[in-house]
Amino acid sequence: MEARYSDPAFAEKGYKLFLNRLWAAGTMRFSAFATLHGEATWKLMELCEASGMKGYIGKVNMDRNAPDYLIEDTDRSLGETEELALRCGEELKNVRYIVTPRFVPSTTEKLMRGLGKLADRYDLPVQSHLSENKGEIQWVKSLHPEIGSYTEVYEEFGLLRQDRTIMAHCIHLSDKEKEILGRKNICLAHCAQSNADLQSGVMPLRRNLEMGLRCVVASDLAGSHTLAMNRHVTMTIEVSKLREMAAPQEPALNLAETLYLSTKKPGEFFGKVGSFEPGYEFDALVIDTEEMDGLLERSPFEKLEQYIYDGDDRNILARYCGGALIEKPF
């Protein structure tokens, strides 16, 4: 399926469906891995720009340890990345380029070093995967035995950019790795539903927050099985409750905390986004929860809780991004 994105017509159809479903679920800003296909990645950028939604989008880079039809030439990968980053900066307003090495096992040292230099030269953010499962960690160790840890591989090649890097999963980290990630203020994207689906493990989210690490709630489509962020909020809470049962010293997260990790905290990556405070961009969903009025008295917070646990796109009456009303894109 991924290889079929080499066909621009297929890519356009797939990405229109993706953006329509994001819109329906109420996600107006996002960060996405595309595929290694430059033309298809540009199509996603163009479609996002036209939709009025805002996103970080990156062409995936991978030049080893994949099927032949998903491995690219290293120099071509770097050239296409630079071309897309420059074109994005010149022609688009709603989309920003994000350097996207798939993960260490699929990117050679030459490619990682080149991507790090591009990120530094053009001041680009970075996104990738880190310590999703134990087998992956051992694989990285075998590929780079001279480097102390998975995290330090990214650091070695310039791909842990201060304040400007998202690392998905981050489940099985050593204390030294956490110290590095904390010092560089790396954004740790906690993907509870995906981690459960793939039996990867459970991030110690409460412990990481207490250590001052920058954590957010994320979806990891299609490792997870839904676009709807309210479902990822509830899954994060449920997983943290299960973790508390096994480790009582790590109290579960509540709804207010987890909603913050799904709105204002990830909004920092976009600027002043994710809050109704003065000076923030107006990103908002208009939610209808009136079907129970007359049956049950609820506070505003309880109505919000009702939507988070039980709502879907049928409850969303309107969607705003950056102050603009966003209609169904395609």
C-alpha positions, 0 to 999 in steps of 0.5 A: 500500500505504501509503495502505491503512493508512487502513483500521484493519482493514487496519492491524491485520492488517499490524501484527500480521504486522509484530510477529510477524515482528519477534518471530520474528527476535529483535528485541525493541526497535525504532524504527519509522516508522508512516504518516501515519494517526493511528488506524493508528499508535495501533493499532500502539502498542496492539499493541506494548504488548500484545506485551510488546516495547518500541518507539519509534513515531511517526506520519509527518508529511508535507504536501508533495511526495507523492501527494494520498492521502499528504499531510495538512493541516499543522494536523491533522498537528500536532494528531494528533501532539500527541494521540498523544504525550500519549495514549502517555505516559498510557496505555502503558508499553512504547511511547514516542512519537517525532516522525517527519517523513518527511524534509525534502522532504515536510514544509513549514517550518510543519510542521517548526517545529511538530514541533520545538516539540512535541518541545521542549515534551514532551521527545520524541525525533525520527527522520527521514532524512538525506542518503540519496542525492545527488539528495535532497540537491540537492532539499533545497538547492533547497527551502531555498537560504538554509540551508547544508546538509541537516543545518542544515535540521533544526537550523533547525527544532528537529529535531536534539535533543541526544542524542535524535535518530536520523537514518537513512542519513547517507551523503553528509555534509560535514565541517561537517554531521558536526561538527554531528551530533557536537556534538549527539550525533545517532544515525546509523543505518547501513542497509547493506542498504537502501543497497545495495538502493537504490544510495544509496551507502556510509556511511564507517562506520570514518571516522565512528567514528574521528571520534567520531560516534554510529553504529549498525546499522539495517535500514530496512525495507522499503528492506532486504529482511529483518527479521533483524538478524543479516543486517544485522550481516553486511551491515555487515561485508561492505560495510565490507570492500568499502569497505576494498578501495576505500579501504585507509585505512579498515579494515573492521569486525570482528564484535565491533565490529559486534555492539556497534553492533547491541546496546549502542550502539543500546541507549543510546537505550532506557536501560541496554539491550543488554549483560549487565553489572550494572544493565542490563535483561535482553534476551536470546535463547536460541540453539541452535547444537548441530547441529554438536556432535560434528562441529566443536569451536567456542568460544562466540564461534565459536558466536555467529559461526555464528548471526550468519552462518548462523542464523535464527528456527529457532535461537531457543529463547526471547526475553526483553525487560526480564526478561520471557519474550516469547511469539509475540504474535499 
